[in-house]
Amino acid sequence: MIDFLTNCGNKNLQYLLVPSRLEAALAQLDSDRDGEIDCNEWEDAIETALRNKLAQRAKAREAQAKAAAKEIAKFTSEFLNAARQCFIMSARGARHSTSNLRASRRRRGSYAVDASRRPPPGSRAGSTRTTPGRSKSRRLFEP
């Protein structure tokens, strides 16, 4: 009972626990001034306390929702920026490595790994035919 009165959200009910404020609290709860607190007056006080507690909880939920929305927005922004940077870095790296690969294949005269170039007409792409100086287990045009 003490916990309920302490945490109920209605000052007049809370004041029932403070001896110096007891008379004033009872007078506030006794709305018809008959000197007794009947069931209807008690329920009115409880309903007031319930409205106060629900308002407090709604305010707390609203603050938590705003904080969560802010956190989600921040995380989303950081995540998308990191993904964008990763794409930019990988695109730069892919462009440089592809151009280097093409140049190195052109120097060696082989198009075995260069997927951007088609094999010469009449060649057998994917065949097990080997180029001179290579082992027979490697394919001329790798898939």
N, C-alpha and C positions, 0 to 999 in steps of 0.2 A: 504494500500500500504506500509506503514512504517513497519507493522508487517511482511509482506511478504519479504521485502528487508532485514529486520533484521534477519529473521530466514531461509532465502532461501538456505544457504549453499555455496554461491559463494561470495568470498571475494570482487571481483570487484563490484558486485551488492550491497553488504553491504557498500562499500566505497562511494556509491552515496549519502549516508546519512551524510557523514562526509565532511563538507565544505573544510577542508584543503586537503582532498584526492580526491576530486571530479574530478579535471582535470586529475590526473593520472588514475583514474578508467575509465573515459570516453575514454582515450587514449588506455587503454587495451581492452575495449569492441569494439573499432573501428578498426577491423582487416584489412580493406582495406585502411585505413588512408585517407579517403576522408573528414574527419571532421564531419561526421554524423554517427549516429548509425541507420542502416536500419533494416528492419524486420528480415533478415537472421542473422545478427550479434546479435540481441536481442534474437532470438530463440537459437542460439549457446550458449549464456550466460545462458539462462534458462535451456537448456539441460545439461550443465555443473553443474548447481546448482542442478538439479534433480538427476543426477548421484551421486553427493556428498551426498545428503540427503538419497538416497536409500542405499548407502554404509554405512552411519552412522546407519541407521535403521537395516540393515543386521547384522552389528557388534553388535548392542544392542540385537537383537533377538538371535544371537549366544551365547552371554554372558548369557542371560536369560535361554536359553535351557540348557547350561552347568550347571547353578545353579539349574535348575529344576531337571535335571538328577542326580545331586549330592544329592539333597534333597530326591528324590525318592529312590535312593540307600541306603541312611542313614535310611530312614523310613522303607524300606523293611528289612534291616538288623536288626534293633531294633525289628520290629514286629516278624520276624522269631525267633530271640533269645528269646523273651518273650514267644512265643508259645512253643518253645523247653523246656524252663524252666518250663512252666506250665505242659507240658506233663511229664517231669521227676518227678516233685513234685506229680502229680496225680498218676503216675505209682507207685511211692514209697508208697503213701498213700493207693492205692487200694491193693497193695501186702500185706501191713501190716494189713489192715482192713479185707481182705479176710481170711488171715491166722488166725487172731483173731476170726473171725466169725466162721470158721470151728472148731477151738478148743472149743469155747463156746458151739456150737451145739453138738459136740461130748460129752462134759461133761454132757449136759442135756439129751442126747439120742434122740434128734429130728433132723430131716433133713428138716424141713419144709421150711427154708429160704435158706439153702445151695444149690444153683443151680448147683454147681459143682458135686454133688453126685446124682446118680439116686436113685429113690425109690426102695425099695426091690421088687424082682419079686413077682407078685401076688397081690401087693397092689393096691389100687384104687387111683391113683394120681389125685388130683383135686376134690376128693369126699368131701362131707360135713361131713364125719365121723370125730369125734373129738377124741382127746387124753384124757385120764382121767384127770380130774381136770380143764379142759378148757370149756369155754362157747360153746354152739352149733353153734354160728354164725361164728366162725373161722374155716377155712379149715385146714386139716392136711397138705396138700401140696399146698402151695400158688403158683400161676403161676408166 
